[in-house]
Amino acid sequence: MTLVDAADVPVVTQPEAARPLAPTWLRRALEARPWGILPTPLGTPFTFVYALVLMATAAYADYGDQETVSRLLRDSSTDVAHLSDRPLLVLVASALWVAGGLQSAYGVAFLFILTALERRVGGLRTVGVFLLGHVVATLATELPVAWGVAMGELPTASLHRLDYGISFGLMACTGALAGLLPPWARWTLLGSAGLLCARDLLEYLDPLSAWGHPLAGLVGIACWPAIRQRVRARERERERAMTRL
């Protein structure tokens, strides 16, 4: 038996087609740039601009004149009194503030959720999902308050309450994004959101928010057919563009 130098032994490589491939989601995650999960001016213009606005208002809420901040928040509140007087103005104005300021968890979740959704369905549909969740959940929680006051079951003070923030729109976008993810990620995201909603319902510190969040999430889930259709259309456009090259 003779010794053979390792350099003289031919290396048998596995055919390219036979090599196991990593799952598509894993390969995309490894190939993605680190900043791909954050909004950019060209890739996700709506989320990028909106995030700058929210950062500015959050910073002002934390460090600005608190008397002025309190007045602006009251004027932006989507309570029954404001909705009956100037509904469009307060629906827009209330979505320009983040409850909790710069330290809010909603602000952090906003960056990742809306960036991921806009990269998949585009800015216009992301705006649509956000506004739909914001408006529907707001009206669905405030109209019963108006009815309760009219029937004498709630005090008149219930017409004037502080209600603002992005949480309803964010929850709708969370529900919509879940429909575009692989099953394991979809149910993980929905399960996490569901646990947060269940905790709010159990604590019941703010009944309107406690019920509004799951309603907004259901609005996002109801958008699955529309946004999935958009994703398929974008994939077909990409395939046609590749065939022309």
Secondary structure, 3 states (H helix, E strand, C coil): CCCCCHHHCCCCCCCHHHCCCCCHHHHHHHHCCHHHHCCCCCCCHHHHHHHHHHHHHHHHHHHCCHHHHHHHHHHHCCCHHHHHHCHHHHHHHHCCCCCCHHHCHHHHHHHHHHHHHHHHHCHHHHHHHHHHHHHHHHHHHHHHHHHHHHCCCCCHHHHCCCCCCCHHHHHHHHHHHHCCCCHHHHHHHHHHHHHHHHHHHHHCCCHHHHHHHHHHHHHHHHCHHHHHHHHHHHHHHHHHHHHHC
